[in-house]
Every structure is written in structure tokens, then in C-alpha cells.
Amino acid sequence: MKTRKIELLAPAKNLECGIEAVNHGADAVYIGAPKFGARAAAVNSLTDIEELVKYAHLYNVRVYVTVNTILKEDELKETEEMIHSLYRIGVDALIVQDMGITKLNLPPIPLHASTQMDNRTPEKAVFLRKAGFRQIVLARELSLREINEIHEACPDAALEVFVHGALCVSYSGQCYVSQACFGRSANRGECAQFCRLPFNMVDADGKVIAREKHLLSLKDMNRSDELERLLDAGVSSFKIEGRLKEVSYVKNVTAAYRQKLDAILARRPEYVRASSGTCRLTFTPRLEKSFNRGFTQYFLHGRDREISSFDTPKSLGEEMGIVKEVRGSYLTVSGVKPFHNGDGVCYIDEKGHLCGFRVNRVEANKLYPQEMPNVRPRTRLYRNYDQEFERTLLRPSAERKIGVAFLLRDHSSGFALDASDEDGNSVTLSLPCEKELARTPQTENLKAQLRKTGNTPFEARRVEVAFSAEWFLPVSALAELRRRALDKLRTLRGINYRRELTVWKQTAHDYPERELTYLGNVMNSRAASFYREHGVKRVEAAFEAAPPRDATLMFCKHCLRYSMGWCPTRQRTRSPFREPYYLVMSDGRRFRLVFDCKNCQMSVKEAE
């Protein structure tokens, strides 16, 4: 039976997050490079990345480094030098956006096509695979059907999809509004999060459709119940968003998806885990307890009106209950989940604003806030900070152990210990000594001593003693033999780690388009050269280099006309307002909404 390796890919803001991602079950970790990553606030030193690589490789966990911004001409040499440094410290692959990187003098390190490349068609995926990209990160907006079509067109490409975390409202790599408004390019890692701002929505006559609503802010993705369908659609890598998230988020979310995925792999032998070791947790993962704006599967099964978070771009957390009564110093709550002292609670007030308070004390269903909020009966409460849960995650909350089998035996000149791990690595250590018979049976005691692997990355899953007689072996001698065997096994795992090597070869097959506008994000001569070599006749400069007049600033699958119930194709309900519609910022700046029903897409342009 043909099998496919399946990867759970977790984010790492820093070294600590990376190590905890490994401990809590990641098969691969992605982390920001020292420079040129799409999260400028999440950079890491070569020293820290090297330490993460050594730790991860012990468990056959891969480390991918993001170098996924578009690059200026004078940054190419520095990028090339950095890539060679990353290769030397053992990084497994680079996640890139700029095709100029493919024209550099590269070491044999695999390249992954970032979602910033706008990977949403079979034609694009086939092109990228032929060009040499090992893994392709698909657009978040794709449905199961669209993912499967890409897999069928390009079956030998590893397809990576996002399954959890924050959503960009614009197709990744196709958002220019941050650059246009604030001089901060999303394609350069400096997104100003325009989509999380409040807007007024008005019509052509200036009538207000919505006031001070976060109309471009989406809920967070949660596809934890869709993993098997995604596997069957051809996905090989499940990606958790969050390179700016704290370590408690990484622990909880990684562990939750590890459990979900393991349950599937246990009954689907055609899918196999991509790394080694077994994770044991000291807590029960709960996705709703980590930062979230409410959850959505996005467009996985088609359009859904419940994808947005108009009231707030902040974390709501988990729904807890309804306010029954408000008294002088407390309020009573009708709900099924218990609160804890120190919890953070939030709610949407009658004006649609997010408000919150800290719980000082809990008595049954009575909450005593530090300061009484202006909350009314029948208001729905959410907990966005669970103090007890967070305390659990502050402590060591998981360990990951590699299975080892021990065989202790005697030979003519003493004893020998064979140790083999779950991946087939094995070592043998000999203990030359004079043998003497024991006065009492020793087998069970010897087995017990071999099982004491302590704080090593190993655990004994099978222990055998094969003595020709009831020999005596001092506990101290056996402990030293075990320690040395595990040290050698750890060293051997590092030696035998199989890093994939890919020599980048220049190709000349046709790109799916003959012309590239600013949407191609070409900012340097090497990238332009790449596209021309692949049949592109005209290459325009990136928006950041030469902003075109009247440019579309965002391309969104999210559609406000649909959200309002006025889609002429799907809902056939006539709007009471006259188009065009505009989004108006608090400073008066206006943006026109353009609806492309043929492609089921909304775009945002700056109004004149």
C-alpha cells in the first residue's frame, strides 16, 4: 500500500515557542529568519535557529525558515549569504515569495512556495512544481474541491494548507492597502492590519449602512474537524498560523491538532506521521481557550455568512453564559461552564462595542468583578482569559519521548547492552568484567533499572534480559551502561538524520500568464529575469516600487454585499442602498468597494 507522510506544521515566534511546538507534537516548525520574513516583528538569530534545529532533528522534526518578503535589488547579496548560513546550520527548507531568490547562488536547500505567491489554481501549482518547489502553501480561501483539483493536477507536490489561526481578508500577497495608507508593505513584512480597523459603510448618497464596524475583520480559522477530508483531498501539511503568538497559544493549539491527527492516522494506515516520538500532556487541549475571534472554516465548503467578526477584532474566547441579574457588587450568570478567580470576561454592549472586566471572586454562579461593569441582564458573556488554564500552560505541560528497546545479555568476557530506537537506530555497548552468580533472582530488578531513562528524550518500551545464568550486575554499573548507550543513540540519531537536499535547476517552461502587472510583486531584476525566462513578455514593477494610479488595493473572497444579504447571484434580495458603497475611516479617508460577481470576489480601491 502506498503511504503519504503527513505533517503538522506549527509556528515559532522564537526559540522557546519552537521547542514547545516540538514537545507538543509538531512534525515541522516554521520560524522567522534574521531578516526578510513576512512578519518583521518575528525575527530570530542564527544561534537560536541552530539550537532549534538540533533539538527538532532529534525527533525527526523539520525546521523551515521564512524568507518570504519581496526583496530590493541591494538586498539580494545579503539574502544569498544568509541562506548559505541557514543551510550550514541544518535548516530543512526555506519558505519564499520572491522568485529572485531562485536566481541566486543557492546551496542545495529545498524551497517552499509561500502563500504570499497567491497559489490558488492548478496551473500555478503545476508551474511551481516544475520550477522545483518542493512544497506549495495554498491560498486560505480554497474549497475542498479546489484543493483536490490542484492535487490531481500536481500529485507529486506536497500541498500545505492553513488549518488554524488568524485570517487575512485579502488574498495573501495581493494586499497593498497597508503600503498605500501607511507606507508599510505587507509584502515586506510590515502589515499595519488595516483590515482590523473600524469603518463606516456608506452608499452612493452618503447614507450610513453600518457605523463603526470592523467590516473587514474575519473570525479565526478552525478546521480541526476537517482534517480527514483535507487529507483525502490531497493535503500533506497542516499549518497553524501564529508566528506572533505567545508560547501558551503554541502549546495548546499544537497539542489539540496533534491529538486530532493521531486519531485519524491510527485508523488510516495510508497516512503516516512525518516525525518520531510520543507526546504526553499534563493538560487537556482546548482550542477555544486560546486567542480567537470566534471560529470559521472559511470557504472550505463554500460561502458562509458567518465568517466575519464585525463587532471586534479582539479575542472573544469561549462563550460562558448569559447575565441573569446585576446587583451592587456582583452579577449572577446562567451557564454551564465554571468561572475561576482572576478570569478575564468580555461582552458586546448595546452599542456593539467590546467591553470587559476581571473577575475578582467567584461564588457558585455569582461573579464579583474588580470593578462593576455597565452590563445588562441577558447579555452574553465570553471568557477570553482562563486563569487556571493559563497557569497550567505556564508549567511544563508536555514531554516527547522516543521509544527504545533494551536487550541486556552476557557473553564470555562480561555483559553487553543493545539499545535500538523506534526508527531503527541501534547501538551496542560492552562491559568487560568478571562474572559472579547472584544470591537472589536479579531479572526484574535489572529491567526496572533499565526503564529509568529519566530526563533523556527516550523511554524504554521493551526491556529484555537474556542471561545464561543468574548473574550479579551492580546497579551502578548498569546505570552507567544505560547512560552511555542512550548518549550514543542520541548522537547516532543526529548522524542518521536525513535532510532532504535539492539542487535548484534553471527551467524555462511557460508561466501561466504572459503579462505581469504590479500583482506579480516583482521588485528586483533577478525576479524579472526569472519570469521572462518563463515566457512572460511584460513585467511591471511591484506596487511598493511604483504604485500605479487607481490600483486595486485588496482582493477579497469575503464580500460585504453577501454579508449584508444583498448578493444578486446567491441571495437575490434587493439592497435598499444605492451603489457604489464606500468604507470610511475615522479620519475621513474613503475606499470604494467593487464587486466582481463573475469571479465571486470583492475588491477595495481608494476613492478619488
N, C-alpha and C positions, 0 to 999 in steps of 0.2 A: 504493500500500500504506500502510495506517495504521501509524504508528510510535508507540512509547511511550518517553519518556525514562526512563532507568534511573540511579539514584543510589546511589553508595557513600558512606555517611554514617559519618564517623569521629569519635571523641571527642577533646576537648581539655581537659585539666586546666588548662592555662594557655596563654599566647601562644605559647611555644616549641612545645608539643605541637600547637597549631593550625596553625602554619606548616609543621611537618614532616608533618602529616596531608595538607596540600595538596601538598607536594613529593612525597609518596609515593603520590599518586593519588586522594585523596578528591574526590568531586564535591560534597560538602557536609560541613560541620563543625558539631558542636554543642558549646556551651561554656556554662558557668555564668554567670548574671547576677551583678551585685554583691551581690544578696540574693535570697532566696526561690526558690532552686533546690533540687532534691531530693538534692543532695549538698552539704551545708552546708560541707564542707571544700574544696570546689572552686569558689570564687567568684573573680571577675575584675573589674578596674576597667574603667570605660568607656573609658579611654585605651587599654588593651590590646585590648579588644574592637574598638575603632575601627581600630587598627593591623591586626588580623587581617582585618577586613572589607576594608580597602583591598588587602591582599595577596591575599586569596582572590578578590575580584572581578576581579582582573587575569586570572584563569584561568576566569572564569565559575563559580567555586565559590561556593556559597551558605553563609551563616553563620546558624545557628539558635541562639537563646539560650533556655536552660531557665529558666522561671519557674513550675515545676511543683510547688510546695507548696500546701497549703491555707492560706488567709490569715485572720488575725484581723481583726475589724472595724476596728481602728485602724491596720492595715497597708495598707488599700485605697488611700488617697490617695498614700502613698509609692510603692506599686506602680504606680499610674497615672503619676506623674511619671517613674519610672524607665523605663516603657515608652515614653513620649514621647522620652526621652533616647536609648534604644536605636534608636528609629525614625530620629531625626535623624542618627545616625552610620552609618546604612545597613544595619542588621541586616535579614535577609530574612524571618524568621519567628520566632514565639515558640512554645515547647512548653509548654503549660499544663495544669493539672489542675483548678483552681478555676473553676467556672462564674461566680463573682462577677466575674471579670475581664471577661467579656462584657458586663457591665452598666456598665463604666467608660466614660469619655470616651476612646475609643481612637483613635489615628492609623490610617491605612489599612494596617496591617501584618497579614499572614496569621497565623492561629492554627493550631497543630497540636495534636491531641488526644493528650496524653501517655498512655503505657501505664498510668500511675497511675489513669486513669479506668476501668480494668478493661474494656477493649474486646475482647470475645470472642464477640459474636453479630452476625448480620446486622442485627437490629433496632436495636442500639446504633449500628452503623456508619451505617445509613441516617439515624437521628436526628441524629447528629453532622454528617453531610454537609449535611443540610437546614438545620441551625443555622448553617452557614457555615464549618465547619472544613475547611481545605484538605488536610490530611494526617492520617491516623489511624494511631497507633502501636498495633499489635495485641498482645494478650497473648502471652507467650512460649510458653504451653502449647498453642497451637493446632496442629492437624494440617494437612497439605496440603489435605485435603478441606474442613476448616473454613475455611481461608483462602480457598479457591476459592469456597465458598458466600458468603462476605462480599463477594468481588469481584463475583460475579454479581448479588448484590442491590444493590450500590452501585458500578457500573462506573466512575463518574466521580470517585471518591475515590482519591487516592494512598494506597496501603497501604504502611506501613512495618513491617518485621519485624526482630527481632534475629537475627543470624546467628552472633555470636561473643562469648564472654566469660562473666563470672560470671552465675550464675542465682540468683534469689530463689526459695526453696522455696514461698512463698505467692504467690498471685496478686497482682500489683503493685497497690498502693492498698488491698488488703484484708488488711493485716498490722498488728496492733495490739499484738503481744506486747512489742515494744521499749518502747512507751509504758507498757504495764501493769506491766512489770517494772522498768524503769529510768528512767521519766519522759522518754524520748527518742522522739519520734514519727518513724516512717519517712515519714509524710505531711508532715512538717515538715523533712525533710532530715537527720534525726539518728539514723538506724537504728543500733542497738547490735550488730547482727549476732548476735542470739540464735540463729539457725539454724546458726551455725558452732561453737556450744558443744558440749562432750561431755555425754552423758546416760547414765544407766542406764535401761533399759526394763524395767518390771516388770509382772506381771499382777495380777489382782484379789486374788490370795492373797499378793502380795509376792514371788513367785518371780522371780528375775532372768532376763530373756530375753536381754539384751545389757548389757555392762558397759563404761562409759566409752567409748562410741562416739559419733561425730558423726552422729547418726541423721537429722538434718535438713539435713545439708550435701550439696549436689549437686556433681557434676562441672561443668566449664565447657562451655558450648555451642560446637560447631564444626560449622557447616553449609556448609563450603567446597565440599563435593562435591554440594550440593543446590541450588545457585544457579539452575540452569536449570529445575529442577522448580518452584522458588518463582516464577520469572519467569512460567512458564506457568500458575501458579495465580493470577496477578494482582498479584504484588508489584512495586512500583516503587522502593522504597527499602530497601537492605540496611544494617542498623545494627550497628556494632561497639560493644559495651559497653566502658566504661573511662574515665570521667571522673576517676577517682582513679589511673589507671595512669601510669607514667613514660613518657618520650619514646621509649625503646627499644622498648617494647611497641607504641606507636602506629606507629612506623616499620615494624616487622616485620609486624604484623598487617594494616595498611592496604595495604602493598605486596603481601602474599600474596593478599588478596582482589582487588586491582586486576588482578593477572595472571590470576586465575581468571575474573574477569568479562570482561576484554578478550578472552579466548579464545572465550567464548560470543558476545559481540557481533560478533566478526569473521565468524561464520557464521550469525548470526541478524539480518538487516537490519531486522526489525520492531522490534528493541530498539536504541535509540541512547543513546550516552553523554550525560550531562547537563552535562558541563563540557568545557573545552578543554585542549590541551597534551598532550605525550607525556612520560611519566616514564622516566628511565633510572636504573637502580640500580647500585650498586657492590657489591652482595651478593646472595645467593640467599635469599629469604624462606623461613623455616621456622617454621610455627605452633607446633610442639612445643617450640621453644626459648624462647618467651615464657611468662610466668606462666600456669600452668594446673593444675587439679586432676584431670587426666585429662579426656577429651573425651566428649561425648554429643551426639546430635542431638535429645535431649529427646523430645517426643511427636510429632515430625513425621510419623512413620509408625506411630503408635500406642504402646501401652505397651511399656516395655523395662525389665528389672530392673537394667540396668547404667547407671543414671543417677546413682547416689549415690556419695559418697566418704566412707564410714563411718570409715575409719581416720584421716584427717587432713583439715582444712580448708585446709591449706597447699599450695603448689605442689609437685607431684611432678616435673614436667618430662618429659623424654623417657626412655624405657626404654633401658638401655645394655647390660645383660648380667647374668650370674649369677656370684657369687663361687665360684671353684673351690677356692681354697686360701688359708689365712690363716697367715702366718709372723710372725716377730718384729717386723719393721718395714714389711712390705708385704703386699699381698694380690694374688692373680692373678685375672683376670677372663676369663670366656668370653663373648665378644660380638663384634659386627660393626662397632661404631662406635668410633672412636678417642677416647680422653680427651686432655685438654690440662693442662699445668701450671696450677694455680690454679682448676681446675673445682670446683664445688660438687656433692657427691654425697649422695643420701639413700636411705633404705631403711626398710621396715617391719620392726621386730624381732619376736621370737617372742611378745611380749606385745601386739602390734598397735599399738605406738607408733612415730611417725615419728622417725627418728634421722638424723644426717648428719655429714659430715666434709668438710674441704677437702683437695684433692689437692695435695701439695707438689711431687711429681715423678712423671713417667710414663716407664717404660722398657718398650716393647712392650706386653705385656698385664699388666705389673706396676704397681700403684698404690702410691706411698709417701705416706701421709697425713701431715698436720702432726701429728696425734695419732691413734694407732691406735684405731679404733672396736671396740666389742664386737660384731662381726658374725660370723655363722657361715657355713660353706660352704652353697651352694645358695640363698643369699639373693639376691633380685632387686635390682639397683641401678638407680637413676634419676639422671639429671643435671639438676639444677634451676638450675644456673648454668654456662653455657658461656663461659668467659673469652674465648676467641678470637672468638666470635660477638658478644659484648657489646662488645669493643674495636672491632670493625668498625662497630657502630652508634653508637659514641661519635664517630666521624669523620663528615664529610659523606657520606651514604650514598645520596643521590638528587638529581637535578635535574629540573626540569619545564620544558619548552621549548615555546613556541608557534611553529608553523610560519609562515614568512614567505617570500613570493616577491618577488624584486627584478627590476626592469627598468631598466637604465641606457641612456639614449638621448641623442642630440644633437638640438639644434634650432638655429634661425637665430642665436640670441644666446648659445649656450653649451650646457649639459648639463642633464638632468633625471633624477631618480631616483624611480621609482614603487615603493612598498612596500605590499603587501597581505597581511593575515594569514589564517589558516585559517578565521576567522569572517566574512570579507568586509569587514573594516575596511581602508581604504586611504588613503594619503597620497601627495602628490607634492611634491617639493622641487626647486627650480630653482637652478642655479649659473650665473649670467651671467658670461661670460668670453670673452676672445679665444681662438679655437681654433687649434691648430697641429698639424701632422701629426707622428706618432711615427716614429722611425728604425727601430724594430723592432716586430713584432706585439705588441699590448697586451691582447688579449681575455682570455686565460687568467689573466694577472696581475690584471686588473680583477675577474674573477669570484672569484679567490682572496681578494682584499681584501674584497669584499662578504660573503663567507662568514664573516668574522671578527666574529661577534656577541658574543664574549667572555662576560662575566658578566651580560649582559642576560637577560630572560626569553624571548628569541627565538632561533630558529635558522633559518638560510637553507636552505630545502628546494628552492627553484628559483631559479636566477640566470641572467638573460639580458642580453646586451649587444647593442644594436641601433644601431650607428653607421653613418652613411652613408659614412664613410671611416675610415682607421686613425688616429684622433685620439689625441693625447697628453693624459693627465689625471693630474696629480700624485697620488701615493698619499696625501699628507696632505690634499689637498682632497677626495678620495673618502672617506677615513675620516671627515672632519667631516660630509660629506653623509650618510653612512650613520648616524652617531651621531644627527644631528638628525632623520632620518627615523624611527628607532626610538623616540626620545623622543616625537615627535608621535604615533606609532602607539600608544604606551603611554597617553598622555593620552586619545587618541580611544577606546581600549577602555574607560577609566573613564567617559567621557561616554556611550558607547553601551550600557553595561551595563543590561540590562533587569531592574529589580527589580519583582517582582510586587507589586501593590497590591490590597488587599482592604478595602473599606469594610464594617464589621460592621453588619448589619441585624438588627433585633429580629424574632424569629419567634414563632409560637405553636402549632406542631404538637405533637402529643402525645409525651411521653416514654414509653418502653416500660413503665414501671411507674407505678402510681397512688400508691404509698406509698414513702417512702424512710426506711429505718432509719439507724442510725449508719454503715452501709456506704456511704451516699451521700457521706460526708466533707464535710458542709455545716457551715462554721464561721463564716459571716458572713451578714448579712441580704441582701446582693445575690445570693449564690448561692441562698439560699432563695427569693428573688423569681423568679429565673430558672426554677427548677423549677415553681413554682406557675403561672407564665405558660405552662408547657408541660404543664399538666394534672395535675400531682402534687397530690394532695389533702392529704397529711400529710407533713411534713418534720421528721425528728428531727435533733437536734444531732449533730455529729461526736463520735466516741469521745473525742477529745482535750479536748472541751469538757464532755462529760457522760458518763463511762464507764457504760454500762448494766451491771446485775448479770448475772452468768453469761454474759457476752458471749463469743462465739467469737472467738479472738484471731488465728487463722491459718486460711486456706482453701487447701488444697494439692492439686494433682493428684498429686503424689508420695504414695504410700501405703505405709506401713510393713508393713501386713499383706500386701500384694502382694510387697514386697521380701523378706519372710521366707518366701514361698512358700505363704501361707495364704489367698489370695483365694478366697472361696466361689464367685465367679462365673467367674473365668478359670482358676483352678488346681485347685479342688475338692479341696484337701488339708486335712485337719483339723488345726487347731492343737493342740499339746499343752498350751497355756496357756489359762487362763480369762480372758475379757474382763470388764470393760474393762481396756485396757492404759494404762499411765502412763509419762510421761517424767519422770525425777527429776534435778534439777540437783545440783551438788556441795554446795550449801547446803541441800539437802533440799526445796526448792520443787518441787511436783508439778503436772503438766499431764496432763489426760485426753485420750486420743485417741478421736475419734468417726468412724465410718466410714459414709459415705453411698454405698452400692453403686449406688443408682439413678442418681446423678449421677457415679459413679466418682470420689469425692473424699474426702479425709481432712481433718478439722479438728482444731484444738488448742484446748482450753479449760483455764483454770486450775481445778485440782481444789479442792474445798472442804476 
